[in-house]
Amino acid sequence: MYPQVSSITIGIDPIAFTIGSVEVKWWSIIFIIAVLVILLWLWRFGRGFGIKPEFAVGLVAVAVPVGLVVSRLVHVIDDLDYYTSHPASIIGLEGLTIFGGILGAALGAWIYCRMRGVPFAPLVDMAVPGVILAQAVGRIDYTINGCCGGEPTSLPWGFIYTHIDSQVSYLGVVAQPRCIKSCGI
């Protein structure tokens, strides 16, 4: 069907390790690293804007949970047909969106700034490059999990997922990566 070309083979188990019966997945480790990236960004570059480390920690402590909730909400709305038929599945982290995460984190940051009397716009100007860097770190998760596989391709940057627990529906098929819709994690 499609000629075999030089492509990228990914055989990584989405589960990084287990502690007893608890599975620690790569997405959670990468998510924590991405949050640390934005926190370090705020610490490093926030000083020039009068941002103290304790403010940065408080900001992240509010923005991350709000971002997760809004991310889940956007995913549920995006796949509303499924969730109206399976309402018990609405609660959980099996499906988040980056768009909802950024929107929710921005809302949480705005609320925190209002509560602390800190101007929001200069904070956003300073933080946006760190958010982009944190998102780049987060994209590693999509590659490991295979949650955003696209159509089969003959392009040289196609991915072939070989681990049985990858979230792709096409093990061993060269597919072009894409992340247009929400990715289940």
C-alpha positions as CSV (number, residue, x, y, z in Angstrom):
1,M,0.0,0.0,0.0
2,Y,2.6,2.5,1.1
3,P,6.3,2.0,0.3
4,Q,8.5,1.4,3.3
5,V,10.8,4.4,3.8
6,S,13.2,5.6,6.3
7,S,11.0,6.4,9.3
8,I,11.2,6.7,13.1
9,T,10.4,3.5,15.1
10,I,9.1,4.0,18.6
11,G,8.9,1.0,20.9
12,I,8.7,2.8,24.2
13,D,6.3,1.4,26.9
14,P,4.0,4.3,27.9
15,I,4.4,3.1,31.5
16,A,7.8,4.3,32.8
17,F,7.8,2.1,35.9
18,T,5.5,0.6,38.6
19,I,5.6,1.0,42.3
20,G,3.6,-2.0,43.7
21,S,0.4,-1.9,41.7
22,V,0.7,1.8,40.8
23,E,1.7,2.5,37.2
24,V,3.7,5.7,36.7
25,K,3.2,6.7,33.1
26,W,5.6,8.8,31.0
27,W,3.0,11.5,30.5
28,S,2.9,12.2,34.3
29,I,6.7,12.5,34.5
30,I,6.9,14.7,31.4
31,F,4.0,16.8,32.7
32,I,5.9,17.4,36.0
33,I,9.0,18.3,34.0
34,A,7.0,20.8,31.9
35,V,5.6,22.4,35.0
36,L,9.1,22.7,36.5
37,V,10.2,24.3,33.2
38,I,7.6,27.1,33.5
39,L,8.3,27.5,37.2
40,L,12.0,27.9,36.6
41,W,11.3,30.3,33.8
42,L,9.2,32.4,36.2
43,W,11.9,32.3,38.8
44,R,14.7,33.2,36.3
45,F,13.0,35.9,34.3
46,G,10.3,37.1,36.7
47,R,12.9,38.9,38.9
48,G,13.1,41.6,36.2
49,F,9.4,42.1,36.6
50,G,9.4,42.1,40.4
51,I,8.1,38.5,40.6
52,K,9.3,36.8,43.8
53,P,9.9,33.0,43.9
54,E,7.0,32.5,46.3
55,F,4.6,34.3,44.0
56,A,5.8,32.1,41.1
57,V,5.1,28.9,43.2
58,G,1.7,30.2,44.2
59,L,0.9,31.1,40.6
60,V,1.8,27.7,39.4
61,A,-0.1,26.0,42.3
62,V,-3.3,27.8,41.1
63,A,-2.7,27.7,37.3
64,V,-1.9,24.0,37.0
65,P,-5.1,22.6,38.6
66,V,-7.3,25.1,36.8
67,G,-5.5,24.2,33.6
68,L,-6.1,20.5,34.1
69,V,-9.8,21.0,34.8
70,V,-10.4,23.3,31.8
71,S,-8.3,20.9,29.7
72,R,-10.6,18.0,30.6
73,L,-13.7,20.1,30.1
74,V,-12.6,21.1,26.6
75,H,-11.9,17.4,25.8
76,V,-15.3,16.4,27.0
77,I,-17.0,19.1,25.0
78,D,-14.9,18.1,22.0
79,D,-16.1,14.5,22.3
80,L,-19.6,15.2,23.7
81,D,-21.4,12.4,21.7
82,Y,-19.3,9.9,23.6
83,Y,-19.6,11.4,27.0
84,T,-23.4,11.9,26.8
85,S,-23.6,8.1,26.3
86,H,-20.9,7.4,29.0
87,P,-21.4,10.1,31.7
88,A,-19.4,8.2,34.3
89,S,-16.3,8.6,32.0
90,I,-16.4,12.4,32.3
91,I,-14.4,12.3,35.6
92,G,-10.8,11.3,35.0
93,L,-7.6,12.2,33.2
94,E,-8.1,10.0,30.2
95,G,-8.2,12.8,27.6
96,L,-6.9,16.3,27.9
97,T,-6.4,19.1,25.4
98,I,-3.4,21.5,25.2
99,F,-5.8,24.3,24.1
100,G,-7.9,23.8,27.2
101,G,-4.8,23.5,29.4
102,I,-3.3,26.7,28.2
103,L,-6.7,28.5,28.5
104,G,-7.3,27.2,31.9
105,A,-3.8,27.9,33.2
106,A,-4.1,31.5,31.9
107,L,-7.5,31.8,33.7
108,G,-5.9,30.5,36.9
109,A,-3.0,32.8,36.5
110,W,-5.3,35.8,35.9
111,I,-7.4,34.9,39.0
112,Y,-4.2,34.6,41.1
113,C,-2.9,37.9,39.9
114,R,-6.2,39.6,40.7
115,M,-6.1,38.1,44.2
116,R,-2.5,39.3,44.8
117,G,-2.9,42.7,43.1
118,V,-0.3,42.0,40.4
119,P,-0.8,43.3,36.8
120,F,-1.5,40.3,34.6
121,A,-0.4,41.7,31.2
122,P,3.3,42.2,32.0
123,L,3.3,38.7,33.6
124,V,2.0,37.2,30.4
125,D,4.5,39.0,28.3
126,M,7.3,37.6,30.5
127,A,5.8,34.1,30.8
128,V,4.8,33.2,27.2
129,P,8.2,32.1,26.0
130,G,8.4,29.8,29.1
131,V,4.9,28.4,28.3
132,I,6.0,27.6,24.7
133,L,9.2,25.9,26.1
134,A,7.1,23.9,28.5
135,Q,4.7,22.9,25.7
136,A,7.7,21.7,23.7
137,V,8.7,19.5,26.6
138,G,5.1,18.2,26.8
139,R,5.1,17.2,23.1
140,I,7.6,14.5,24.0
141,D,4.7,12.7,25.7
142,Y,2.7,12.6,22.5
143,T,5.6,11.0,20.7
144,I,6.1,8.3,23.4
145,N,2.4,7.4,23.8
146,G,1.5,7.5,20.1
147,C,-1.8,9.2,21.0
148,C,-1.8,11.5,18.1
149,G,-1.0,9.3,15.1
150,G,-2.3,10.5,11.8
151,E,-2.8,8.9,8.5
152,P,-0.5,6.3,6.9
153,T,2.3,8.0,5.0
154,S,5.4,7.4,2.9
155,L,7.1,10.5,4.2
156,P,10.5,10.0,5.9
157,W,9.3,11.5,9.2
158,G,6.5,9.0,9.7
159,F,6.4,7.1,13.0
160,I,6.1,3.3,13.5
161,Y,4.9,2.3,16.9
162,T,5.8,-1.2,18.0
163,H,4.9,-1.4,21.7
164,I,1.6,-3.2,22.3
165,D,0.5,-0.6,24.9
166,S,1.0,2.4,22.6
167,Q,-2.2,4.4,22.1
168,V,-2.1,4.0,18.3
169,S,-4.6,1.8,16.5
170,Y,-2.0,0.8,13.9
171,L,1.0,-1.0,15.3
172,G,3.8,-1.4,12.7
173,V,2.3,1.1,10.2
174,V,4.2,4.2,9.1
175,A,2.0,7.2,10.0
176,Q,2.5,10.9,10.0
177,P,2.3,12.5,13.5
178,R,-0.5,15.0,14.1
179,C,-2.1,16.6,17.1
180,I,-5.1,18.5,15.9
181,K,-7.7,17.0,18.2
182,S,-7.2,16.2,21.9
183,C,-4.9,13.5,22.8
184,G,-5.9,10.8,25.4
185,I,-3.2,10.4,28.0
